[in-house]
Amino acid sequence: MLPRILMWIQVAAIVLLCCSHQSCSIKLTLDSFEQTLGTDVMWLDLRVRKYNRTCSVINGTIHILQEHNNDYRFDLDIFYSRLGNQQFNHMPIKLPSSGICDLIEHMYANYRDQMSIIVNGPVEGECPMRIREMYIFDTEFPTEVIPRALIRNGLWKALVRCYLDEKEIMSYNVVLKASDDL
């Protein structure tokens, strides 16, 4: 009787290890980037391109055309397409809106390594953010910034909107593809 119980425990352990490996080995790759509004405020001249057969990178220039202070509020909406066929459903993930200065401070406090990919970016504590050109050179999406428990295979779309005095002045979206990292 004891060998049979040990066998079932081993089978259960193997199944759990395989399942945890599958749930923890999802890779996010950039699929597209598009700015749809506000090139007069901030022009995000960014493009996603295939770097090699296994990854995509984002490359380009961010033109800050006006000084930005905390009056510029950013909102984020997340959409998900399970089949990856561009039929997105709005996800009930609520993230608070934030002013640009608060957002930059949060990024430095929690994602300092990722902030280093932006060349000529705002320094910690800089508010208002000054007029400048920032650069991103051939950078993969940092998968580690998204909690693993939230990621499922399919397409994910992040819609970012910027408001000034309750009026939408800028918007852009990023589409990411989540797939098993084999």
N, C-alpha and C positions, 0 to 999 in steps of 0.2 A: 504493500500500500504506500509506504514512504517513497520508494523510487518513482511511482506514478505521480505523486504530488510534486516531487522535485522536477520531474519532466515537465509538468504543466507550469510550474513556476519559471522554468527556463524558457519555455515557449512564450509565456506572457512577457518575460523580460526582453526577449528578442523582438517581439511585436512592438512593445513600448519604445525600445531603442530605435527601431525602424521608423515608427511614427514620429518620434521626436526629431529624428534626423531629417525627415521630410518637411516637418513644420519649421525647422530652423534653417533650412537651406534654400530659402527663396531669395532670388536676386532681383533687384529692381534696376531696369535699364531705361534710359531716356528714350522716349518715342518721338515726341515733338514738343516744340515751344512756339507760342504765338502770342503776340501782343495785339489786342483788338481795339484799344482805346488809349489815348493819352500820349502820343508821340511828341506832343508839344511840351509836356511836363517832364517826362523821363522816357527817353527812347532806348528800349531794350533791343539792341541790334545783336541778338543771339541766335545761334542756329545749332540744331542737333544734327550730328553726322555720325556715320559708322566709322569707328576707329580701326577695328579689325573685325574678324568674323564673329567675335563673341561680345563685343561691347560697343556702346554708343557714347559719345562725349558731347558736351556743350562747349561752344567756343564763340567769342565775340566781345562786343563792347557795350557797356551800359553808360549812356550819356545822361548825366543829371543836368537838366537845363534850367532849373530853378532851385533856390535854396528850399530845403524841406525841414519843417519843424514838427512838433507833436500834433499840430492841427491836421496833418495828413494822416488819416486813419486807414488802416489796412484790414480787410476781412478775407477769410479763407473759407471756401466751400469745397468739399470733397465729393467726387462722383466715382462710381465703380461700374465696370462692365465685365461681368463674369465670363462671358464667352469671348471677349476681346473683339467684338464686332461694332464698336463705337455706339452701342445703345446703352448709354450711361444712366444709372439710377443715383439719385442724390442720397448720400450717406448721412445718417443722423449723428455725425460727429460735430460737436460744437466746440469751436475754439474762440476765445474772446478776441474782439477787435483790438487793435493796438496802434498807437501813434508810432511814427517812423523812429523816433529817438528811443522810445521804450523797446521797440522791436530790435534795434541794433544792440542795446544793452543786454537784452535777453539772449541774443545770439552770442555775444561775447561771454556771457556768464555760463552758457550751457553748450555751445558749439564752437569753441575757440578754434579748434583745428579746421573746421569747415570755413570759418571766416578768413582763414589764411589763403584760400584759393582765389580770393578776389584781390587782384593787384590794384593798388591805389584806392582801396576801399576806405570807408570812414574809420577813424580811429576810435578807440573806446572812449566814451564820454563826449564825443563830438555832437553838439546839438546847437544850432541847426546844422543839417548836413549841407555842406557847401557844393557849389557848382563844380563839376569835375567829370572826367571820363574814367571809368573803372573797366578792368579787363578780366576775362575768364579765359584761360587757355586750356583747351582739350581736357576737360574734367569730367570724370564719370560721376553719376549720382551717388552720393554717400549713403548706401543702404542702411548703415548702422544708425542713422538718425531717426528712423521710423521703428516704433516698437514692433517686434516680431509677431506679437499676438494679433495685431491689426491687419497684417498682410495676408492676402489670399491670391492665388493665381488669377490673372486677368489684367485688364487695363484699369489704371487709376488716373483720374484727372483732378488736378488741383486748380481751382479758379480763384485768382487773387484779384481783389478789387480795391481801389484806393478812392477815398472820399475826402473832399474838402468842403466844409460848411454844408454837410448832408447831400452834396452833389457828387455823383460818380465822375471822376476825372481821369481815371486810368484803370485798365484791366488787362490781365494776361493769363494764359493758362499753360500748364505743363502737363503732358501726358507721360505716364510711366508704365512700363510693362513689367508685371511680376511673373516670374517663371521659376521653375525648379532649377537650382544651381547644381548641375551635375558635374 
